[in-house]
Each structure stands twice: as structure tokens, then as C-alpha cells.
Amino acid sequence: MPCRSAVRWPVLLAWGLALAGPPACAQAGLGAQAGPATVAASRADAGGPAPSGDAAAPERQLLVMLRLPPPHYRPDAGYGGRYLDDGGRGARHRIAEELARLHGLKLVSDWPMPTLGVDCYLLEAPAGGDPARLAERLSHDPRVEWAQPVAIYSGMDGAAPTLYPMQPSARYWHVAVLHRAATGRDVSVAVVDSGIDGHHPDLDGQLASTENFVDGSSYLPEAHGTAVAGIIAARGGRQGILGVAPGARLMGLRACWQQGGQGARCSSFTLGKALNYAILHEARIINLSLSGPPDRLLDRLLDAALARGISVVGAIDPQGPARAFPVSHPGVIAVAQQGRGGPLAALPPTLGGAVLAPGQDVPASLAGGGWRFVSGNSYAAAHVTGMLALLAELRPGANGAQLERLLVPGRGPNAATIDACATIANTTGACTCSCASAVTLRSSRQP
């Protein structure tokens, strides 16, 4: 794969992200430590035992206080933190059970409150029950000191950190603003890659379909495919990353397999099966963040895809021939990453004709949860695929070549880079995030 993964912890710490343990404990990613509520929810989703006690259904629970006898009548007046064992405890428990039975409640738990002179009993109403009304009724029982619904509180942590400000697509492309015009809604994008983690919070609900074309192995969530998919279509939210086209519908076509530290590998057979599937199922855009030797089968399939108006995006291999597959194929959009500090001043001669997109130090979704920083042309290609999905929503009748022509290059020495704001402004005819770009384009086209 033409990519380089690089975890840059000093950058994360500079942005003030709290990490749950050392990097090794987070699989070289940004660890997100779940609180107790999150853990309970995940266990329930996995089919494990439902939470019990006071975490089960607090919205249906109420507290009932029963009076303790005066201290001089209690043999345990010197209470030191243990549960009281005075002679009336059993009687009070029987009273709580009777109250629960009379009012159709379930006795869940209890705890002594000697500071207040009461035992506190936790009761639960049935589904549809009104804890406030039941508490009011119980308060009129002479045996009850008072009753009240259980109140719910939230810890005053800061909001979960979003990685959006750290994304190059935020700095250079202003994608959150571009989404006022388009999100890639319902555009079908085939990600031909290793497996995608559809349970990652960035990608939950973003996979329209998944298919495995690697014999002898089931569909697996893997690093490269998950990172590429997140850059294209991550949902965004209170935490995580925001994809270039979060409205797109992804086909997760596993034609590559992960090989430990050696990255992902594919074959012309697995890639051929995946490309055939993408064509038959009418993908609008195919992302190929990979490279290798020319191949007759794959060339024929790309011819078929391009003839049907499908956009095909490929990543240039910086270590291989200037025009390795798939960017060696006419009609495939060849993508390389722009420079670390912004757009490159000029393309190396071997990359002539390519477009540049963000691809260095990109926060990306990590298979199994969390995030990591990645760099490489694979991830630059994913940005271009997302941009084409935005354009495909705005111009639903355009074919792949027409969508490519809508990409507006930068001006001057940055002519190889994509000016995202100008691209959307030019397509919609309205200013989105860079009015100057839109004005310049309109002025340049006037006779």
C-alpha cells in the first residue's frame, strides 16, 4: 500500500487530548476510555447480562425512607460505616417489601442513612409507571418518612474531544462548511481495500454493504480499509473525525488482507472479483488506494468501469514506477499527498498530471476503535474520492470524466492541488466557504 502510518503522540498531547494509558495500550492509536455507562451499554449490545441494581432503569426508580429508632434504643448507636444490624432492621425490610407489593413495585436494594436517621430503600416501578405519582402516594403512608423519584445527574466532564480541528481536510478544505452545500448523500462509493470496521463509531451505519473476496478468510475489520473509509465517509459528531462525504453509502469490498507489520496485500484475482462486483452493483466511484504491476484482467475491468461513467481514483506509489497500476490506466484519477505545511510548490516530474490532496498526519479511524495518525498517498486518494462524492450529489447526471473536470485546481505554484472551496462554489454557483475563490472564478470566465 502506498502509505505510511505514523503515530505522533506529541501532536496529540499538544492538542490537550487525554490518553487512556501509554500508546502500546491503545494499539498505537488514540485510546478512548469508556466510562461505566459505556461499558454497560456495550455488554448489553453484545448480548451479555443486562445491568442490575441501581443502574438498571433509573428513570423508573424511586426512593423510600423508613425511620430508624432513636439512637438510645439501638444497640448499634456507635455506627461505624457497616450496615446497621439493630433488631428492627428485619422489620423495616418487611415493611419495604409490603409497600412494594401494595403499590406494584419491585424492591431493588437498600442502604442505611444513620446520619439522617433513616434506611433508604430503592424500588422500581413497572414499565409505564410514574415514579413521581407513586412517590407522592407512598409519602402518605404513616410508616414512610418520605419518598421521592430517583434523580439523574451527569458528570461535568468537558465535551468529548473532536479530532476535526486536527484534520488537514479542515484546515485546507473546510469540509464542515462544504457540507452546507453537499454531503455526498446516497452516492455509492466502492472501497476496494482490506476490511472495514463497520462498528467503529465513525462508520456505524455508513456501510451499505460488505463483501469478502479473499478466499480462506472471513470478512475482518482491518487497519488500512478502516482508515480509508473513515476519511471518505466518517459520520462526525462529538468525538472522532468528520469524513469528506459523510452522506455517502460505502461498499466495503475486501479484496486485500492484512499481513501484520507488512501492511495489506491483494491479488489480481481478489481485486478482479471486487471490481466486477462494484461495476455490477453500480458504484458511482471506486477508490483504489493501492498500487502494483499492470494487469490485463484489471485493465479490462477498469475499461468497463470508465465506459459506464464510474469515477476511479488511484494512489500513486512513491516507491515504485511513476505510473504503476491503477494510475497507469488512462482515465484513472492519480492522487498524491500535498506537503506537510500545505500545498507543494510544484510536483516532481514523475508525478506530472496527478492531483494533490491532504495526506500527511491525517487522523484516521482505527479498526477495533480509537484513532491513529496516518500519512501517505492512500489517504490523499480517499480525500479525492470524498470530494467526487460531493460533486456527484450536486451533479447526479455527470459521468466520471465530467466530475473530474469540476475539480478546480489551485492558482500559481499550487496548480496541482484541489481548491475545495472553489470547486464547490464553481459547481453550485454560490459562495460556500471561500467567496474570494468564487468571485475570482466568475471574473475569470467573463468575456
Disulfide bonds with the S-S distance in Angstrom:
Cys256-Cys266 1.92
Cys421-Cys433 1.87
Cys431-Cys435 2.06
